């Protein structure tokens, strides 16, 4: 996960403090390919992340960057209260986020809520 994050974002391994696996699923439409979801703590702030750019061939797939502040504890609490993920996340993130991103945020929020 950390290698992929660095390749697709322009981050370096030194920018990563820690990654925890917070979810797992199988993507049935892709031959049951395993999909892991993780939560990574960075040693840099979001402004620095926004300045980074992926190298080489990754630019084609990762050139655009949109940063969102997501309160994982609040999302986890909303999910525990029965609010659907579509109502717990910022609307634009729900509308524009990829399925892996949305599932990763759901898994991270549930993991965070379980720790509180």
DODO-76074 format. One record per residue (C-alpha): x, y, z; residue number from 1. Coordinates in nm, 4 decimals. Last residue first. Example, Ala and Ser with C-alpha at 12.3 -4.5 7.8 and 13.67 -1.06 7.14 Angstrom:
residues 2
+----------+----------+----------+-----+
:       px :       py :       pz : num :
+----------+----------+----------+-----+
:   1.3670 :  -0.1060 :   0.7140 :   2 :
:   1.2300 :  -0.4500 :   0.7800 :   1 :
+----------+----------+----------+-----+
end
This chain:
residues 116
+----------+----------+----------+-----+
:       px :       py :       pz : num :
+----------+----------+----------+-----+
:  -1.2844 :   0.5694 :   2.0367 : 116 :
:  -1.0951 :   0.2800 :   1.8702 : 115 :
:  -1.4066 :   0.1243 :   1.7131 : 114 :
:  -1.4970 :   0.4592 :   1.5576 : 113 :
:  -1.1549 :   0.4777 :   1.3894 : 112 :
:  -1.1927 :   0.1304 :   1.2395 : 111 :
:  -1.5422 :   0.2139 :   1.1146 : 110 :
:  -1.4142 :   0.5394 :   0.9655 : 109 :
:  -1.1188 :   0.3637 :   0.7995 : 108 :
:  -1.3446 :   0.0928 :   0.6509 : 107 :
:  -1.5893 :   0.3511 :   0.5157 : 106 :
:  -1.3061 :   0.5654 :   0.3800 : 105 :
:  -1.1515 :   0.2625 :   0.2088 : 104 :
:  -1.4879 :   0.1639 :   0.0633 : 103 :
:  -1.5342 :   0.5139 :  -0.0775 : 102 :
:  -1.1806 :   0.5188 :  -0.2208 : 101 :
:  -1.2169 :   0.1717 :  -0.3766 : 100 :
:  -1.5515 :   0.2751 :  -0.5319 :  99 :
:  -1.4034 :   0.5898 :  -0.6818 :  98 :
:  -1.4984 :   0.9261 :  -0.5344 :  97 :
:  -1.6816 :   1.1831 :  -0.7481 :  96 :
:  -2.0365 :   1.1776 :  -0.6064 :  95 :
:  -1.9529 :   1.0762 :  -0.2481 :  94 :
:  -1.6565 :   1.3160 :  -0.2372 :  93 :
:  -1.8714 :   1.5938 :  -0.3788 :  92 :
:  -2.1410 :   1.5298 :  -0.1176 :  91 :
:  -1.9047 :   1.5351 :   0.1834 :  90 :
:  -1.9337 :   1.1961 :   0.3542 :  89 :
:  -2.1886 :   1.0711 :   0.6093 :  88 :
:  -2.4974 :   1.0994 :   0.3908 :  87 :
:  -2.3714 :   0.8777 :   0.1084 :  86 :
:  -2.2207 :   0.6434 :   0.3694 :  85 :
:  -2.5709 :   0.5711 :   0.4934 :  84 :
:  -2.6616 :   0.7035 :   0.8396 :  83 :
:  -2.7432 :   0.4129 :   1.0700 :  82 :
:  -2.6142 :   0.5621 :   1.3961 :  81 :
:  -2.2959 :   0.3540 :   1.3671 :  80 :
:  -2.2421 :   0.5074 :   1.0203 :  79 :
:  -2.2770 :   0.8566 :   1.1680 :  78 :
:  -2.0303 :   0.7728 :   1.4449 :  77 :
:  -1.7803 :   0.6389 :   1.1888 :  76 :
:  -1.8185 :   0.9517 :   0.9748 :  75 :
:  -1.7660 :   1.1723 :   1.2813 :  74 :
:  -1.4566 :   0.9763 :   1.3896 :  73 :
:  -1.3197 :   0.9804 :   1.0342 :  72 :
:  -1.3442 :   1.3594 :   1.0107 :  71 :
:  -1.2665 :   1.3995 :   0.6411 :  70 :
:  -1.0836 :   1.7069 :   0.5149 :  69 :
:  -1.0781 :   1.6751 :   0.1391 :  68 :
:  -0.7919 :   1.7263 :  -0.1055 :  67 :
:  -0.8418 :   1.7046 :  -0.4799 :  66 :
:  -0.5529 :   1.6015 :  -0.7003 :  65 :
:  -0.5458 :   1.5588 :  -1.0737 :  64 :
:  -0.2352 :   1.4135 :  -1.2391 :  63 :
:  -0.2807 :   1.0610 :  -1.1016 :  62 :
:  -0.3482 :   0.8397 :  -1.4028 :  61 :
:  -0.1340 :   1.0076 :  -1.6695 :  60 :
:   0.1147 :   1.1264 :  -1.4092 :  59 :
:   0.1856 :   0.7646 :  -1.3098 :  58 :
:   0.3902 :   0.7161 :  -1.6274 :  57 :
:   0.6800 :   0.9250 :  -1.5032 :  56 :
:   0.6740 :   1.0786 :  -1.1576 :  55 :
:   0.3837 :   1.1708 :  -0.9345 :  54 :
:   0.3539 :   1.5312 :  -0.8223 :  53 :
:   0.3997 :   1.6795 :  -0.4758 :  52 :
:   0.2774 :   2.0296 :  -0.3908 :  51 :
:  -0.0641 :   1.9073 :  -0.2713 :  50 :
:   0.1034 :   1.6654 :  -0.0280 :  49 :
:   0.2983 :   1.9602 :   0.1148 :  48 :
:  -0.0245 :   2.1512 :   0.1796 :  47 :
:  -0.1787 :   1.8356 :   0.3272 :  46 :
:   0.0853 :   1.8151 :   0.6004 :  45 :
:   0.3946 :   1.5956 :   0.6131 :  44 :
:   0.4906 :   1.2984 :   0.8343 :  43 :
:   0.1998 :   1.0987 :   0.6967 :  42 :
:  -0.0356 :   0.8596 :   0.8720 :  41 :
:  -0.1730 :   0.5958 :   0.6395 :  40 :
:  -0.5088 :   0.4200 :   0.6708 :  39 :
:  -0.5469 :   0.1101 :   0.4633 :  38 :
:  -0.7929 :  -0.0764 :   0.2473 :  37 :
:  -0.7030 :  -0.4085 :   0.0877 :  36 :
:  -0.8583 :  -0.5318 :  -0.2380 :  35 :
:  -0.8291 :  -0.8960 :  -0.3352 :  34 :
:  -0.9141 :  -0.9801 :  -0.6977 :  33 :
:  -1.2336 :  -1.1865 :  -0.7101 :  32 :
:  -1.2074 :  -1.2165 :  -1.0896 :  31 :
:  -1.2315 :  -0.8439 :  -1.1492 :  30 :
:  -1.6095 :  -0.8050 :  -1.1261 :  29 :
:  -1.5944 :  -0.9883 :  -0.7925 :  28 :
:  -1.3628 :  -0.7325 :  -0.6289 :  27 :
:  -1.2816 :  -0.9109 :  -0.3050 :  26 :
:  -1.2788 :  -0.7146 :   0.0165 :  25 :
:  -1.0422 :  -0.6184 :   0.2978 :  24 :
:  -1.0408 :  -0.3434 :   0.5574 :  23 :
:  -0.8402 :  -0.1408 :   0.8087 :  22 :
:  -0.4818 :  -0.2287 :   0.7166 :  21 :
:  -0.2640 :   0.0129 :   0.9134 :  20 :
:   0.0018 :   0.2339 :   0.7605 :  19 :
:   0.2664 :   0.4292 :   0.9519 :  18 :
:   0.4928 :   0.7333 :   0.9285 :  17 :
:   0.5082 :   0.7879 :   0.5535 :  16 :
:   0.6905 :   1.0939 :   0.4176 :  15 :
:   1.0247 :   0.9082 :   0.4356 :  14 :
:   0.8874 :   0.6529 :   0.1865 :  13 :
:   0.8565 :   0.9406 :  -0.0635 :  12 :
:   0.5381 :   1.1071 :  -0.1849 :  11 :
:   0.4828 :   1.1738 :  -0.5558 :  10 :
:   0.1191 :   1.0707 :  -0.5296 :   9 :
:   0.0773 :   0.7566 :  -0.7388 :   8 :
:   0.4170 :   0.6010 :  -0.6747 :   7 :
:   0.4218 :   0.6898 :  -0.3048 :   6 :
:   0.0728 :   0.5567 :  -0.2402 :   5 :
:   0.1495 :   0.2404 :  -0.4368 :   4 :
:   0.4627 :   0.1767 :  -0.2310 :   3 :
:   0.2735 :   0.2430 :   0.0918 :   2 :
:   0.0000 :   0.0000 :   0.0000 :   1 :
+----------+----------+----------+-----+
end
